[in-house]
Amino acid sequence: MAGERTLLPAGTRLIASAGPQALCAPGAPPCCLWWWEVAWCFWDLGFIDGGQAGQRRPTPITGYPPPDDCYVLGTFPAEPWSLHHGGLTVRLQFEDDMNCADHNPYTQTAEARATIGIGADTILGVDWFGRGETQDPGYEEMRLTVQQLEPVVGPALLVGRAHAPGGGLGCAPMGAVVSDPPPPHELLLTPGRWLLRLWASTNDPLYHFHADGDSGAFYEAALSFRPAEPA
């Protein structure tokens, strides 16, 4: 039915038309496609729960560009990344620190990469939140960028950044991160391929841990897709 919008799970290539005349070139059939697809890969450095003793996973291969330097979920034990809600929500869980929890002595850094395919002008919604140390600001840092890959390669555009709230509280429970600018955000993606990167780091091995059964230090980002309205 014209005007109907039915979102299907991540990876789906067909979504019911939102006004065929608005989304199709002149003369296109009425079953024209508005589609999107998302493929994730990851890397991590400084984690220990999988027995990797802080080494980067995967081990980078000199001269090989992405995706050869990142893994898909299920490749390694105790991966800090997870996907939820049909692959539209990604979560990074930091391991407990050294000084408050006597656990991980390394700075933990990780990145999620979402390669996004777009069939027609699309509004990408991005929302995120997280928790970080309440000792010093500037730690448990996160940056989120979007870059066009095809049909032309564009610059990486900063969507937002965030960091721990600080507060001089030492080994106290985590607090909500401070974001600049605050989420959520919407971006117009034109047809082609795009790359979304979520990079995060503890920036040191201190003051990030699970306290009193809470969720510890983490970041979580959620994506959404909808057709762009005709001009």
Stockholm file with secondary structure:
# STOCKHOLM 1.0

chainA/1-231         MAGERTLLPAGTRLIASAGPQALCAPGAPPCCLWWWEVAWCFWDLGFIDGGQAGQRRPTPITGYPPPDDCYVLGTFPAEPWSLHHGGLTVRLQFEDDMNCADHNPYTQTAEARATIGIGADTILGVDWFGRGETQDPGYEEMRLTVQQLEPVVGPALLVGRAHAPGGGLGCAPMGAVVSDPPPPHELLLTPGRWLLRLWASTNDPLYHFHADGDSGAFYEAALSFRPAEPA
#=GR chainA/1-231 SS CTTCCCCCCTTCCCBCCSCHHHHSCTTCCTTCCBCEEEEEEEEEESCCTTSCTTCCBSCCCTTCCTTTTSBCTTSSTTCSEEEETTTTEEEEECCCCSTTTSCCCSCCEEEEEEEEEESSCEEEEEEEEEEECSSCBTCSEEEEEEEEEESSCCCCEEEEEEECBCCSCSSCCCEECEEESCSCEEEEECSEEEEEEEEEECSSSSSCCCCTTCCCSEEEEEEEEEECCCC
#=GC SS_cons         CTTCCCCCCTTCCCBCCSCHHHHSCTTCCTTCCBCEEEEEEEEEESCCTTSCTTCCBSCCCTTCCTTTTSBCTTSSTTCSEEEETTTTEEEEECCCCSTTTSCCCSCCEEEEEEEEEESSCEEEEEEEEEEECSSCBTCSEEEEEEEEEESSCCCCEEEEEEECBCCSCSSCCCEECEEESCSCEEEEECSEEEEEEEEEECSSSSSCCCCTTCCCSEEEEEEEEEECCCC
//
